[in-house]
């Protein structure tokens, strides 16, 4: 019997914590306080990144995701490489019920190294920041990286990237980036994929975190402005983190149930069962994530 899957959690291995503490410019850690461009300093709870403690809470397969708002993927190679190596070293420490999304360096990406990395049995796919596919032309530039996952028959997870610099972040509530920049990034990435993605990557399975910023719900506005939602792409998925009954129900009415996959974004949010019936919950938590990750039958 297939197990439940949470396709989106975060946990920093000790090696990544130490690399972030060595830095003196964002992204960096001062003790357990995270400093990023465009966001207020964030006090990190060390317990959130204790693998043994986290594992005791889980039931099923959990996939861990690099925190793309850190902006590590877009650093120059001499800065990104030690951070990414520290992230991928977590694959050697994971319990049996955990897996990892690989993260690429996006400045002068080494596609051969990436292809080798994706052969690791504990790696279940490739994550990219939404900021790297914010327009159709950006998606076209990113396509060689995405092809590497497609050729490996692995999925891609699109996650919000850095919030971007701002001069007044000290006056903003802590949730501000998650409800503004992150949502807008996911929507832009989904629209870029909608315009150009499938023609560039005909067999790629791709999932957008946070229900793609609810982008498909704007299909009526899209039609009024000269576009079209078109046929539902069976290899495009929508991860549910931070959303509940109303948003999940609304998305299911536009794209159907089959593309919806459970992700919690733990420790920043908790898993949510939308309470829309046992069949839908089983689809979101079990069948659909397995289809995203393997391409097999639901």
C-alpha positions as YAML, in Angstrom:
chain: A
units: angstrom
residues:
- id: 1
  name: UNK
  ca: [0.00, 0.00, 0.00]
- id: 2
  name: UNK
  ca: [1.32, 3.43, -0.95]
- id: 3
  name: UNK
  ca: [2.28, 5.74, 1.90]
- id: 4
  name: UNK
  ca: [1.36, 9.39, 2.38]
- id: 5
  name: UNK
  ca: [3.88, 11.86, 0.95]
- id: 6
  name: UNK
  ca: [4.79, 15.38, 2.01]
- id: 7
  name: UNK
  ca: [6.67, 16.80, -0.97]
- id: 8
  name: UNK
  ca: [7.80, 20.02, 0.72]
- id: 9
  name: UNK
  ca: [9.53, 20.44, 4.05]
- id: 10
  name: UNK
  ca: [12.65, 22.33, 5.13]
- id: 11
  name: UNK
  ca: [15.52, 21.25, 7.34]
- id: 12
  name: UNK
  ca: [19.06, 22.62, 7.40]
- id: 13
  name: UNK
  ca: [21.84, 20.11, 7.98]
- id: 14
  name: UNK
  ca: [24.63, 21.16, 10.39]
- id: 15
  name: UNK
  ca: [27.06, 21.55, 7.50]
- id: 16
  name: UNK
  ca: [24.79, 24.14, 5.84]
- id: 17
  name: UNK
  ca: [24.30, 25.98, 9.14]
- id: 18
  name: UNK
  ca: [28.07, 26.25, 9.54]
- id: 19
  name: UNK
  ca: [28.55, 27.49, 5.97]
- id: 20
  name: UNK
  ca: [25.89, 30.17, 6.51]
- id: 21
  name: UNK
  ca: [27.63, 31.25, 9.72]
- id: 22
  name: UNK
  ca: [30.92, 31.68, 7.84]
- id: 23
  name: UNK
  ca: [29.38, 34.29, 5.57]
- id: 24
  name: UNK
  ca: [29.38, 38.03, 6.26]
- id: 25
  name: UNK
  ca: [26.82, 39.09, 3.69]
- id: 26
  name: UNK
  ca: [23.31, 37.79, 2.99]
- id: 27
  name: UNK
  ca: [22.43, 35.02, 3.15]
- id: 28
  name: UNK
  ca: [24.12, 34.44, 6.50]
- id: 29
  name: UNK
  ca: [23.44, 33.26, 10.05]
- id: 30
  name: UNK
  ca: [24.53, 35.21, 13.11]
- id: 31
  name: UNK
  ca: [24.16, 32.46, 15.69]
- id: 32
  name: UNK
  ca: [20.59, 31.42, 14.96]
- id: 33
  name: UNK
  ca: [19.43, 34.71, 13.43]
- id: 34
  name: UNK
  ca: [19.03, 34.58, 9.64]
- id: 35
  name: UNK
  ca: [19.83, 37.66, 7.56]
- id: 36
  name: UNK
  ca: [18.48, 38.01, 4.01]
- id: 37
  name: UNK
  ca: [18.13, 40.89, 1.59]
- id: 38
  name: UNK
  ca: [14.55, 42.13, 1.56]
- id: 39
  name: UNK
  ca: [13.40, 40.46, 4.78]
- id: 40
  name: UNK
  ca: [13.70, 41.37, 8.46]
- id: 41
  name: UNK
  ca: [16.16, 39.31, 10.55]
- id: 42
  name: UNK
  ca: [14.55, 35.96, 11.34]
- id: 43
  name: UNK
  ca: [15.22, 34.14, 14.62]
- id: 44
  name: UNK
  ca: [15.53, 30.45, 13.75]
- id: 45
  name: UNK
  ca: [14.41, 27.79, 16.21]
- id: 46
  name: UNK
  ca: [17.22, 25.18, 16.33]
- id: 47
  name: UNK
  ca: [14.64, 22.47, 17.08]
- id: 48
  name: UNK
  ca: [13.16, 23.04, 13.63]
- id: 49
  name: UNK
  ca: [16.38, 21.67, 12.12]
- id: 50
  name: UNK
  ca: [16.86, 18.69, 14.43]
- id: 51
  name: UNK
  ca: [16.48, 15.71, 12.11]
- id: 52
  name: UNK
  ca: [15.87, 13.14, 14.84]
- id: 53
  name: UNK
  ca: [13.18, 15.24, 16.48]
- id: 54
  name: UNK
  ca: [11.47, 15.97, 13.20]
- id: 55
  name: UNK
  ca: [11.54, 12.35, 12.05]
- id: 56
  name: UNK
  ca: [9.62, 11.29, 15.14]
- id: 57
  name: UNK
  ca: [6.67, 13.43, 14.00]
- id: 58
  name: UNK
  ca: [6.32, 12.10, 10.47]
- id: 59
  name: UNK
  ca: [4.18, 9.38, 8.91]
- id: 60
  name: UNK
  ca: [5.14, 8.52, 5.36]
- id: 61
  name: UNK
  ca: [7.70, 9.85, 2.88]
- id: 62
  name: UNK
  ca: [9.02, 13.38, 3.44]
- id: 63
  name: UNK
  ca: [10.97, 15.32, 0.82]
- id: 64
  name: UNK
  ca: [13.24, 18.07, 2.08]
- id: 65
  name: UNK
  ca: [13.68, 21.25, 0.10]
- id: 66
  name: UNK
  ca: [16.45, 23.85, 0.11]
- id: 67
  name: UNK
  ca: [15.14, 27.21, 1.29]
- id: 68
  name: UNK
  ca: [15.26, 29.03, -2.06]
- id: 69
  name: UNK
  ca: [14.46, 32.45, -0.50]
- id: 70
  name: UNK
  ca: [18.05, 32.27, 0.79]
- id: 71
  name: UNK
  ca: [19.15, 32.89, -2.80]
- id: 72
  name: UNK
  ca: [21.93, 30.28, -2.70]
- id: 73
  name: UNK
  ca: [21.23, 28.99, -6.20]
- id: 74
  name: UNK
  ca: [21.88, 32.41, -7.74]
- id: 75
  name: UNK
  ca: [25.18, 33.14, -6.02]
- id: 76
  name: UNK
  ca: [28.35, 33.03, -8.11]
- id: 77
  name: UNK
  ca: [29.86, 29.53, -8.17]
- id: 78
  name: UNK
  ca: [32.65, 30.17, -5.67]
- id: 79
  name: UNK
  ca: [30.00, 31.23, -3.13]
- id: 80
  name: UNK
  ca: [27.21, 28.82, -4.02]
- id: 81
  name: UNK
  ca: [29.27, 25.64, -4.31]
- id: 82
  name: UNK
  ca: [30.16, 25.14, -0.62]
- id: 83
  name: UNK
  ca: [26.57, 25.89, 0.40]
- id: 84
  name: UNK
  ca: [25.09, 23.54, -2.18]
- id: 85
  name: UNK
  ca: [27.61, 20.82, -1.32]
- id: 86
  name: UNK
  ca: [26.60, 21.18, 2.32]
- id: 87
  name: UNK
  ca: [22.93, 20.90, 1.36]
- id: 88
  name: UNK
  ca: [23.39, 17.79, -0.76]
- id: 89
  name: UNK
  ca: [25.53, 16.14, 1.95]
- id: 90
  name: UNK
  ca: [22.27, 15.75, 3.89]
- id: 91
  name: UNK
  ca: [21.37, 12.87, 1.56]
- id: 92
  name: UNK
  ca: [23.94, 10.71, 3.40]
- id: 93
  name: UNK
  ca: [22.29, 11.37, 6.80]
- id: 94
  name: UNK
  ca: [18.62, 10.86, 6.00]
- id: 95
  name: UNK
  ca: [16.43, 8.22, 7.64]
- id: 96
  name: UNK
  ca: [14.72, 5.78, 5.31]
- id: 97
  name: UNK
  ca: [11.49, 7.79, 5.16]
- id: 98
  name: UNK
  ca: [13.17, 10.97, 3.92]
- id: 99
  name: UNK
  ca: [14.35, 12.15, 0.53]
- id: 100
  name: UNK
  ca: [15.83, 15.30, -0.94]
- id: 101
  name: UNK
  ca: [15.20, 17.77, -3.72]
- id: 102
  name: UNK
  ca: [18.47, 18.62, -5.42]
- id: 103
  name: UNK
  ca: [19.31, 22.29, -5.95]
- id: 104
  name: UNK
  ca: [21.34, 23.58, -8.91]
- id: 105
  name: UNK
  ca: [23.76, 26.44, -9.10]
- id: 106
  name: UNK
  ca: [22.22, 28.73, -11.69]
- id: 107
  name: UNK
  ca: [25.26, 30.87, -12.51]
- id: 108
  name: UNK
  ca: [27.35, 28.84, -14.94]
- id: 109
  name: UNK
  ca: [25.53, 25.59, -14.09]
- id: 110
  name: UNK
  ca: [27.55, 22.39, -14.39]
- id: 111
  name: UNK
  ca: [25.07, 20.11, -16.13]
- id: 112
  name: UNK
  ca: [27.30, 17.04, -15.99]
- id: 113
  name: UNK
  ca: [27.70, 17.35, -12.22]
- id: 114
  name: UNK
  ca: [23.96, 17.91, -11.90]
- id: 115
  name: UNK
  ca: [23.19, 14.79, -13.93]
- id: 116
  name: UNK
  ca: [25.49, 12.77, -11.67]
- id: 117
  name: UNK
  ca: [23.88, 14.23, -8.55]
- id: 118
  name: UNK
  ca: [20.41, 13.28, -9.77]
- id: 119
  name: UNK
  ca: [21.45, 9.62, -9.88]
- id: 120
  name: UNK
  ca: [21.63, 9.56, -6.06]
- id: 121
  name: UNK
  ca: [18.85, 7.27, -4.81]
- id: 122
  name: UNK
  ca: [17.94, 9.66, -2.00]
- id: 123
  name: UNK
  ca: [17.29, 12.51, -4.44]
- id: 124
  name: UNK
  ca: [13.76, 12.49, -5.81]
- id: 125
  name: UNK
  ca: [13.87, 15.51, -8.12]
- id: 126
  name: UNK
  ca: [15.18, 18.99, -8.78]
- id: 127
  name: UNK
  ca: [14.06, 22.22, -7.15]
- id: 128
  name: UNK
  ca: [14.41, 25.62, -8.82]
- id: 129
  name: UNK
  ca: [13.48, 29.09, -7.56]
- id: 130
  name: UNK
  ca: [10.49, 30.72, -9.21]
- id: 131
  name: UNK
  ca: [12.63, 33.80, -9.86]
- id: 132
  name: UNK
  ca: [14.60, 31.73, -12.39]
- id: 133
  name: UNK
  ca: [11.55, 31.24, -14.63]
- id: 134
  name: UNK
  ca: [9.71, 34.51, -14.16]
- id: 135
  name: UNK
  ca: [9.19, 35.05, -17.90]
- id: 136
  name: UNK
  ca: [9.09, 32.82, -20.98]
- id: 137
  name: UNK
  ca: [12.58, 33.98, -21.97]
- id: 138
  name: UNK
  ca: [13.90, 33.21, -18.50]
- id: 139
  name: UNK
  ca: [12.33, 29.76, -18.74]
- id: 140
  name: UNK
  ca: [14.02, 29.23, -22.09]
- id: 141
  name: UNK
  ca: [17.38, 30.16, -20.53]
- id: 142
  name: UNK
  ca: [16.74, 27.74, -17.66]
- id: 143
  name: UNK
  ca: [15.63, 24.92, -19.96]
- id: 144
  name: UNK
  ca: [19.03, 23.13, -20.13]
- id: 145
  name: UNK
  ca: [18.94, 22.73, -16.33]
- id: 146
  name: UNK
  ca: [15.37, 21.45, -16.45]
- id: 147
  name: UNK
  ca: [16.22, 19.07, -19.31]
- id: 148
  name: UNK
  ca: [18.69, 17.38, -16.97]
- id: 149
  name: UNK
  ca: [15.80, 16.43, -14.67]
- id: 150
  name: UNK
  ca: [13.59, 15.49, -17.60]
- id: 151
  name: UNK
  ca: [16.24, 13.14, -18.98]
- id: 152
  name: UNK
  ca: [16.59, 11.53, -15.55]
- id: 153
  name: UNK
  ca: [12.79, 11.04, -15.43]
- id: 154
  name: UNK
  ca: [12.67, 13.13, -12.25]
- id: 155
  name: UNK
  ca: [10.26, 15.89, -11.30]
- id: 156
  name: UNK
  ca: [10.88, 19.60, -10.79]
- id: 157
  name: UNK
  ca: [9.60, 21.61, -7.84]
- id: 158
  name: UNK
  ca: [9.21, 25.37, -8.34]
- id: 159
  name: UNK
  ca: [9.71, 27.15, -5.01]
- id: 160
  name: UNK
  ca: [9.64, 30.88, -4.17]
- id: 161
  name: UNK
  ca: [13.02, 32.55, -4.41]
- id: 162
  name: UNK
  ca: [14.43, 35.65, -2.69]
- id: 163
  name: UNK
  ca: [11.91, 38.33, -1.79]
- id: 164
  name: UNK
  ca: [14.11, 41.05, -3.26]
- id: 165
  name: UNK
  ca: [15.67, 44.12, -1.64]
- id: 166
  name: UNK
  ca: [13.51, 46.67, 0.16]
- id: 167
  name: UNK
  ca: [14.37, 49.65, 2.33]
- id: 168
  name: UNK
  ca: [11.54, 49.39, 4.85]
- id: 169
  name: UNK
  ca: [11.38, 45.71, 5.77]
- id: 170
  name: UNK
  ca: [11.76, 46.53, 9.48]
- id: 171
  name: UNK
  ca: [8.23, 47.98, 9.41]
- id: 172
  name: UNK
  ca: [6.65, 44.92, 7.79]
- id: 173
  name: UNK
  ca: [5.07, 41.94, 9.53]
- id: 174
  name: UNK
  ca: [6.97, 38.68, 9.31]
- id: 175
  name: UNK
  ca: [4.42, 37.13, 6.96]
- id: 176
  name: UNK
  ca: [4.76, 39.90, 4.37]
- id: 177
  name: UNK
  ca: [7.05, 38.13, 1.84]
- id: 178
  name: UNK
  ca: [4.99, 34.93, 1.96]
- id: 179
  name: UNK
  ca: [1.80, 36.80, 1.04]
- id: 180
  name: UNK
  ca: [3.25, 39.24, -1.50]
- id: 181
  name: UNK
  ca: [6.55, 38.46, -3.22]
- id: 182
  name: UNK
  ca: [6.34, 34.69, -2.91]
- id: 183
  name: UNK
  ca: [2.79, 34.53, -4.28]
- id: 184
  name: UNK
  ca: [3.65, 36.85, -7.17]
- id: 185
  name: UNK
  ca: [6.76, 34.83, -8.02]
- id: 186
  name: UNK
  ca: [4.81, 31.58, -8.16]
- id: 187
  name: UNK
  ca: [2.13, 33.14, -10.33]
- id: 188
  name: UNK
  ca: [4.70, 34.58, -12.76]
- id: 189
  name: UNK
  ca: [6.52, 31.24, -12.99]
- id: 190
  name: UNK
  ca: [3.26, 29.39, -13.68]
- id: 191
  name: UNK
  ca: [2.32, 31.85, -16.43]
- id: 192
  name: UNK
  ca: [5.78, 31.53, -17.99]
- id: 193
  name: UNK
  ca: [5.36, 27.75, -17.97]
- id: 194
  name: UNK
  ca: [1.84, 28.10, -19.36]
- id: 195
  name: UNK
  ca: [3.19, 30.10, -22.31]
- id: 196
  name: UNK
  ca: [6.39, 28.23, -23.12]
- id: 197
  name: UNK
  ca: [7.06, 25.29, -20.82]
- id: 198
  name: UNK
  ca: [5.53, 22.27, -22.49]
- id: 199
  name: UNK
  ca: [6.94, 23.03, -25.92]
- id: 200
  name: UNK
  ca: [10.43, 23.23, -24.41]
- id: 201
  name: UNK
  ca: [10.10, 20.21, -22.10]
- id: 202
  name: UNK
  ca: [7.51, 17.82, -23.52]
- id: 203
  name: UNK
  ca: [7.66, 15.13, -20.81]
- id: 204
  name: UNK
  ca: [8.73, 17.00, -17.67]
- id: 205
  name: UNK
  ca: [6.63, 16.60, -14.51]
- id: 206
  name: UNK
  ca: [6.58, 19.95, -12.71]
- id: 207
  name: UNK
  ca: [4.98, 21.08, -9.46]
- id: 208
  name: UNK
  ca: [4.40, 24.64, -8.27]
- id: 209
  name: UNK
  ca: [4.56, 25.32, -4.54]
- id: 210
  name: UNK
  ca: [1.68, 27.16, -2.87]
- id: 211
  name: UNK
  ca: [-0.90, 26.28, -5.56]
- id: 212
  name: UNK
  ca: [1.17, 28.31, -8.06]
- id: 213
  name: UNK
  ca: [0.16, 31.50, -6.28]
- id: 214
  name: UNK
  ca: [-3.44, 30.60, -7.23]
- id: 215
  name: UNK
  ca: [-2.59, 31.53, -10.82]
- id: 216
  name: UNK
  ca: [-5.07, 29.11, -12.48]
- id: 217
  name: UNK
  ca: [-7.93, 30.76, -10.59]
- id: 218
  name: UNK
  ca: [-7.34, 33.82, -12.76]
- id: 219
  name: UNK
  ca: [-8.26, 31.94, -15.95]
- id: 220
  name: UNK
  ca: [-11.31, 34.16, -16.59]
- id: 221
  name: UNK
  ca: [-9.14, 37.27, -16.44]
- id: 222
  name: UNK
  ca: [-6.58, 35.52, -18.63]
- id: 223
  name: UNK
  ca: [-9.28, 34.90, -21.24]
- id: 224
  name: UNK
  ca: [-10.48, 38.51, -21.09]
- id: 225
  name: UNK
  ca: [-6.93, 39.70, -21.75]
- id: 226
  name: UNK
  ca: [-6.37, 37.51, -24.79]
- id: 227
  name: UNK
  ca: [-4.99, 34.28, -23.33]
- id: 228
  name: UNK
  ca: [-6.54, 30.91, -22.62]
- id: 229
  name: UNK
  ca: [-6.20, 28.28, -19.90]
- id: 230
  name: UNK
  ca: [-6.49, 25.58, -22.57]
- id: 231
  name: UNK
  ca: [-6.46, 21.88, -21.83]
- id: 232
  name: UNK
  ca: [-5.34, 20.74, -18.38]
- id: 233
  name: UNK
  ca: [-1.73, 19.51, -18.52]
- id: 234
  name: UNK
  ca: [-1.63, 16.17, -16.70]
- id: 235
  name: UNK
  ca: [2.06, 16.65, -15.83]
- id: 236
  name: UNK
  ca: [1.65, 20.02, -14.07]
- id: 237
  name: UNK
  ca: [0.99, 19.78, -10.33]
- id: 238
  name: UNK
  ca: [0.00, 22.17, -7.56]
- id: 239
  name: UNK
  ca: [1.45, 21.77, -4.07]
- id: 240
  name: UNK
  ca: [-0.88, 22.83, -1.28]
- id: 241
  name: UNK
  ca: [1.30, 24.34, 1.48]
- id: 242
  name: UNK
  ca: [-0.25, 27.13, 3.59]
- id: 243
  name: UNK
  ca: [-3.65, 26.72, 1.92]
- id: 244
  name: UNK
  ca: [-6.78, 25.05, 3.23]
- id: 245
  name: UNK
  ca: [-10.32, 24.12, 2.36]
- id: 246
  name: UNK
  ca: [-11.43, 27.15, 0.36]
- id: 247
  name: UNK
  ca: [-8.36, 27.53, -1.86]
- id: 248
  name: UNK
  ca: [-7.95, 23.79, -2.46]
- id: 249
  name: UNK
  ca: [-11.63, 23.41, -3.30]
- id: 250
  name: UNK
  ca: [-11.46, 26.37, -5.69]
- id: 251
  name: UNK
  ca: [-8.35, 24.98, -7.43]
- id: 252
  name: UNK
  ca: [-9.95, 21.56, -7.81]
- id: 253
  name: UNK
  ca: [-12.85, 23.18, -9.66]
- id: 254
  name: UNK
  ca: [-10.44, 24.67, -12.23]
- id: 255
  name: UNK
  ca: [-7.68, 22.07, -12.66]
- id: 256
  name: UNK
  ca: [-9.35, 19.00, -11.15]
- id: 257
  name: UNK
  ca: [-8.22, 16.84, -8.25]
- id: 258
  name: UNK
  ca: [-5.45, 14.84, -9.94]
- id: 259
  name: UNK
  ca: [-2.82, 17.64, -10.03]
- id: 260
  name: UNK
  ca: [-3.12, 18.54, -6.31]
- id: 261
  name: UNK
  ca: [-0.26, 17.25, -4.11]
- id: 262
  name: UNK
  ca: [0.34, 17.57, -0.40]
- id: 263
  name: UNK
  ca: [3.16, 19.72, 0.87]
- id: 264
  name: UNK
  ca: [3.34, 21.28, 4.31]
- id: 265
  name: UNK
  ca: [6.30, 23.71, 4.22]
- id: 266
  name: UNK
  ca: [7.12, 22.50, 7.75]
- id: 267
  name: UNK
  ca: [8.46, 24.07, 9.98]
- id: 268
  name: UNK
  ca: [6.94, 27.29, 8.61]
- id: 269
  name: UNK
  ca: [3.45, 25.79, 8.27]
- id: 270
  name: UNK
  ca: [1.71, 22.54, 9.13]
- id: 271
  name: UNK
  ca: [0.04, 19.86, 6.96]
- id: 272
  name: UNK
  ca: [-3.58, 20.66, 6.17]
- id: 273
  name: UNK
  ca: [-6.30, 18.17, 5.32]
- id: 274
  name: UNK
  ca: [-8.90, 20.21, 3.43]
- id: 275
  name: UNK
  ca: [-11.74, 18.16, 4.87]
- id: 276
  name: UNK
  ca: [-13.36, 17.66, 1.47]
- id: 277
  name: UNK
  ca: [-13.86, 13.92, 1.76]
- id: 278
  name: UNK
  ca: [-11.78, 10.80, 2.16]
- id: 279
  name: UNK
  ca: [-11.33, 10.23, -1.58]
- id: 280
  name: UNK
  ca: [-9.95, 13.72, -2.20]
- id: 281
  name: UNK
  ca: [-7.66, 13.55, 0.83]
- id: 282
  name: UNK
  ca: [-6.25, 10.21, -0.30]
- id: 283
  name: UNK
  ca: [-5.64, 11.64, -3.76]
- id: 284
  name: UNK
  ca: [-3.80, 14.69, -2.42]
- id: 285
  name: UNK
  ca: [-1.77, 12.90, 0.26]
- id: 286
  name: UNK
  ca: [-1.06, 9.56, -1.43]
- id: 287
  name: UNK
  ca: [-1.95, 8.94, -5.07]
- id: 288
  name: UNK
  ca: [-1.11, 12.28, -6.67]
- id: 289
  name: UNK
  ca: [2.31, 12.76, -5.02]
- id: 290
  name: UNK
  ca: [3.35, 9.28, -6.14]
- id: 291
  name: UNK
  ca: [2.32, 10.14, -9.67]
- id: 292
  name: UNK
  ca: [4.30, 13.39, -9.52]
- id: 293
  name: UNK
  ca: [7.43, 11.61, -8.35]
- id: 294
  name: UNK
  ca: [7.26, 8.47, -10.51]
- id: 295
  name: UNK
  ca: [4.90, 9.15, -13.37]
- id: 296
  name: UNK
  ca: [3.20, 5.87, -12.50]
- id: 297
  name: UNK
  ca: [-0.51, 5.14, -12.10]
- id: 298
  name: UNK
  ca: [-2.36, 6.93, -9.33]
...
